[in-house]
């Protein structure tokens, strides 16, 4: 009888202990960082030395050295053209996290955000010491900004061997790829952040919403299976998306997870690091991506907080898969129902135009191209024109040459356009010289380039009843009666 009572008492005691433990676990909830705190921290610690996205390797070196007292700065190696690649380490915790940026030289948004983050981590006595101390005690962070400094120098995607570093994880032909692989193997991070930019034409699929941020937990095999490593990345992304929906509601896409056996993100996931891809797209009126820089800072800091507190365990893979997919349905200009004549017969067509950037003398110009035509109802235009009743009309070259680009004013260019002239010649100047005029400027040719078929340069007029209504110059739409003030990133031809 005493034995039975003792067993009953022991059973009840164990039950109460378990209940207490469970209640304690239930009460231990993840406390998210307030948006207001993240915003104020960014404004305080934004790095003022970087104000545009076309910075170069030399611009970063003094900024790296600025942090040498608070971070462990290490030169990891050199690029093809002998530019240094460095890491910055911070934190005394047991959870290792590696963040690398600018694998593609012209994808610089996250690099800016990392230097803002360095400033924050080095700060003190600002009301954020509790957060900073938490990160320091729980995390061991390794940052590698600008993996591809040679590509950054020319503001191009590939390195000086013309290799895409994100397709060199296995062969490691490029010294930059060797450096990144060795850094991962030596550090053995539990989490990794692969930081990129994507084209501004990505949208949240089947909507006109720009995918300002796209996220992905890359697959580690062709079957796109989910193991514990990839699952952690998915849950962290679900928490990041919760914050993003406050910042850019409806502006988040999920990148395609088709396995790419040569890619770093896919392989680093395969090698046991929970890998999170962040792709920075476009945002209205943000050509230098300063607003997206701020968003990067906020979601990276939020994610680090999730990892430090294991807050990602409050989210599910189902929440990750609920993020809508990326589309590629945005265009700069969509013209609907434009009449073109073939063999004397008119045909109504839609056409879509994209203007892509190219580097030039430390700045950039755009080159417009007609991407597609026909029935374009699946596309969304940043600018759309209903051209019902309007006809495609060729332009002419003004017969008298101007002295230089500088001798053509905006008003004169518009006057020429209204007279049916799409182009003006100049006596002096150089081909590829940049200008901000709403007209073609010719130095090395005397012909207007343009047409309405795919691949053509989008230079033409739209007329109605014999009257010119609109000009399209290098893909820019100009209302001839009510032209709006805008910047034209054109060049002399």
N, C-alpha and C positions, 0 to 999 in steps of 0.2 A: 504493500500500500504506500509506504513512504517513497519507494522507488518510482511508483506511478505518479505520485504528486510531484516528485522532483523533475521527472521528465516533462510533465505538463507545464511546470513553472519555467523550465528551460525553453520549451517550445514557445511559450507566450513571450518570454524575454527576447528570444531571437526574432520573433515576429515584430515586436515593438521596435527593436533596433533597426530592422529592415525598413519598417514604415517610416521611422524617423529619418533614416538615410535617404529614402525616396522623397520624403517631403523636403529635405534639405536640398536634394538635387533639383527638385521642381522649382524651389525658390531661387536657385542660382541661375538667373536669366542673363542672357547676353545684352549688354547695354551698348546700343549703337552710338556712334559719334554724331552729334547734332550737325546738321548742315550749316547752321550759323557759325559753329566753331571752325569747321573746315574752311568756310569762306573767309573768315577773319584771319585765320592762320595764313592762308594763301596771300592775301593782300599785304600782310606784314612781311612775309618772307620771299616774295617774288624777287628773283634775281634781276636787278636793273640793267646789268651789263649785256643781257640778251633781250633784244626788243623785236627781232624778226627771225624768221625760220631759216635764212640762208647764211648762218654763221659757219665758220670753218674751224679746223683743228686748232689753229693758232689762237683763236678767240677763247678756246676752252682751257688752254694750259694755265694761264694765271688764275682762273677760277678754281681749277683743281688744286693748285698749290695753296690757294687761300684756305682750303679746308684740311691742309696737311697736319695741323695740330690736333684736330678733333677726330680725323679719320686716319686709318692706316692706308696710305697711298702707295701703290706698287705698280711699277711698269711691268706689264705682262709680256710685251714683245713689240714688234714693229710691223707695219703694213708693207705691202709690196713696194711702195714709194718711201719706205723708211720713216713713216710717221708713227709716233709712239701710241700704244694702246694701254691705258691704265685702268686699274681698279681702285675703288675706294671702299674700305671696310669700316663698319660701325656696329657697335652693339656687343654685349657680353652674354647673350642668351644661348640656349641650346638648340633653338629652332633656326636652321640655316635657310636663308632666302637669297636667291641671286636674281638680279635685275639687269638686263642688258638692252641697249637701245641702238638705233641707227645702224642696224645690220645692212640696211639699204641707205645709201648716202643721202638721198633726198627725202628721207622720212625722219624728220627732226623734232616733231612735236613733243614726244616723250622725253627727249634729251633735255629740252628746256625745263620740263616739269621736274626732272631729277635734280637739277641744280637748285630749283626752288626748295625741293625736299631736303637737300643738303643743308641749306640755310636754316630750315626749321629744326632739323635734328641737332644742329649746333647751338641753337638758341637756349635761353634760360630766363627764369624769373619773369615770365610773360603770362602766367596763368595756365600754361600748358605743360608744366613740368611733370604732372602726374601721368599724362599720356606719354611724354618723352621717356620717363623713367620706366614705364611699363614696357615700351618697345625695347629699351636698352637692356632690360633684365631678361626678357623672353626671347629676343631675336638676335641673330648674328647675320648682318646684312652685307652682301657683296654687290656693289654697283659697278657695271662696266659701261660707261657712256661712250657712244660713238665707236662701235666696233669697226666701222668702215670709213676711216678718215679720208682715204683717197677718193672715195665716192662723194663724200661730203664736200671735198674741195671743188669738184666740178658740179656739184649738186645733181648727181645722177644716181641711179639705182645700184649699178654694179660696181665692182672694184676695178683696180687698174689692170687686172687680167681679163676684164670684161666677164667675170664670173659672178653669178648670183650667189652670194654667200649662203642664202637660205636653201640652196640646192647643193651644198658642199659639206654637209655634216658627216658623210661617210667617207668619200674619197679624200677630203681635206687637202685639196690641191693648193688652196690659198693659205698664206700664213695667218690671215685673220681667222680662218676657220680652225686652224690648229690651235690658236690661242684660246678661242672660245671653248673648244672641246676640252682642252687641258684644264682650263679654269673650272669647268663643271666637274670634271673627274677629280681634281685635287680638293675642291671644296665640298662636293657631295651634298648639294642643297636638297632640302625636303620640298621646297617650293621654288618655282622659277617664273619670272615675268618676261615674256618675249614682246618687246615694245616696237610697234610699227605704225605706219600711216597707210591708209588705203585711198583710192581715188575718190574724189568728191562726188562721183556719179553713183556711188552705192546708195541704195535706199532701203528702207524697211519694206520687204517684198510686197508688191502690189499696192503700195501706198505712195503718195507724193512726199512722204517724210524722209528727209535725208538721214542716213545712218551716220550720225555724228560720231558714235562709238560703236564698234563691233567687237564682240568677245568670242572666245573659243577656248575650250579645253581640247587640244589637239588629240586626234586618235593615235594609238600606238601600234595598230595593226589594220590590215585591210578590212577586217570584220567590224571595225569601230567599236570593239567591246569596251566595257566599263569595268575596271578593277578599282582597288582602293585608292591607288595613286591618282588615276584620272577622276574618280569620284570626288576626291577632295578638291580638285581644281574646279569641278562643276559646281560644287556647293559654294565655294568662295565666289565664283562668278555670279551665282544667284544672289548673294549678298551685295555684290557690287551693283548688280542691276537694280536692286531695290533703291539704292541711293541714286542711281542714274535716272530712274523714273521721276524722282523729285527734281532733278536738275534739267533734264531734257525729255519730258514726257513723250513717249512714243518714238523717240529718236535713237533707239538701240536695236542693233541687229545681231544675229548669231552667224558667225562665219562658217563657211562650208567645212565640214569635218572629214572630207575624203582624205584617206591616208596618203601622204606623200613620203615615200621611203628615203628621200634624200634631204628632207627638211630638218632643220635644227629643232623646231618646236615639237614635231612628231617624235623625233628620236630622243630628245631629252625627257619627254614623257615616258617613252619606252625604257629609258635607262633608270627610271625610278624617281624622277623629280616631278611633282605635281605642277604642271606647266599651264600658265594662263597667258593667252595671246590677247593683247589690246591693240586694236586697229583704230587709228584716229582718222576720221573722214572729213566731212565738211560741216560748216555751221554758217548760217546767214550773216553776211557782212563781216566775215572774219578771215580775210585772205591770208593774213600772217599767222593764223591759228592761235591767237593769244587767248581766246575764250576756251578753245579746246585744250590748250595748255593747262588752264586752270582746272578744267574738268579732269584731266589726267592726274594732276596733283591730288585732287580730292579723292578720286577713286583708288589711287595707289595707296595713299595714307589710310583710307578706310579699310582696304584689303589687308594691309600690314597689321592694323588693329584687330581685324577678324582672326588673322593667323596667330597673333600673340595671345589672344583670349580663347582661341578655338571656337570663336563665334560662328564660323562657317558650319559647325555641326547643327546649328539651328535652321539650316536650309536643306533643301532636297535636290536630288538630280531632276525630279519632275519639274521643279521651278526653273532649272536651267533649260530644259527642253521646251518650256513654255515661252522662252524668248523667241520672237519671230525671226525668220531667216533673213539674211541679206538678199537684196535684189541688185540688179545693175540696170535700172530703168530710168535713171535721170539723165537729162540732156540740158545743155545750155539754152538752146532755142529750138522750139518746135513750131513749125509752120503748117497749118492745116488747110487743105482744099485749095492749094495753089494750082493754077492752070498752066500746064506746059503743052506745047504743040509739037507733035511728031507727025511728019508727013501731012502737015496741014490740019490735023485733027487735034482738038483740045482734050487733055486728060486731067482730071482733078487728082492731085497727089498730096499726101502729107510727107514732110521730110523733117529729119532731126539732125541737129548740128551740135558738135562738141568742139570746145576750144582747149587745146592741150598746151601745157607750159614747156618752154625750153630755156635753158640757161644762156645768158649772153652778157659778157663783160661785167660779171658780178651782179647783174640784174636778170630779168627774164622777159620774154615776149610770149605771145600765144599764137598758135597756128590753128585756125578753124578748119574743119573738115565736115563734109556731109557724111554722116555715119550710116544712114539708112533712109529708105523712102518707100512709099506705098501706103499701106494701112498701118499707122503708127499708134494705134489706140492703147497699146500696152506701155507706152512711154509717158513720162511726166517731165515737163519743161520747167526750168527755173524761170523761163520767159516763154509765153505761148502767144501766137498770133493766129486769129481766124482770118485766113486770106480768101475767103469765099468771094468769087467774082473778080479776083485779082490775077494778073498774068505775070509769069516769069518774063523779065525783060533784061536784055544785055546792056552793059554800060560801055562808055567810050573813054578814051584817053584824051585829056585836055591837050590841044596841039602845041601851046606855047610852054616852054620849060621855065620853071621858077629857079631862082638862084640857088636856094637851099631849102631844106626842110623848115628851118627857122623862119623863112620868109612867107610861109603859108600859115595863116591864122586859122583858128577854129571856124570863125565866121566865113572866111574865104573857102574853106573846105566844104562847108555846108552849102554855100552858094554854088560851087561846082557840082555838088551832088544834085541839087535841084535842077541844074541844067543838063542832067543826064551823064555827067562825067564821074566815073567811079575811080579814076586814077589821074594823078598829076606827075609830070616828070620834073626832075631837078638836075641842074648842071653840076652842082658841087655836093659833096657828101659821099658816103660809102654805103655799099650794099650791107644789109643787116643792121644798119644804124637804127636805134630804137626811136620811136616817136609816139605821140599821143594824139594823132589826128584821125578823124573819122573818114579816112579816104586812103586808097592805096597810093603809096609814093614810090615812084620808079626811078632807078638809077642804072641798073644793069640790064633792063629790058624795057621795051616800049609797048608791051601788050598787057591787057587786063587778063589775069588768070581767073577763071571762074566758070561755073556751070551748075547744073542741078542734079547730076548723077552722083551715085555714091563714090566717095573718094575725092570729089571735086572740091576745089577751094570755094567756099561760100561767098561769092562776090556777085551780086546781081541786084536788080531793082524789082519791085512789085508795082505794077501799074493797074489803073482801073479807068476804063473808057479813055485810054490814051494819056492819062495824067499819072505822073510818078507819085506814088504814095509813100513807099518805104524804100530804103536802101539797106542791103545786107552787105557789110564790109568785114571780111575776115571772120564772119560768124556773128558780128555785132549787129543788132537790129536798130535802125535809125528811122524814127518817124520824121519825115522831111518837113512837116508843118509844125510839129511840136517836139523838137529833139530834146531829150533829157540830158542832164549833165552826168557824164560817166567817164571812167578812165578807159582808154584804149591802149592795150599793150601790143602795138603793132610795130613792124620793122620795115625798113626800106628794102624794096625788091630789086 
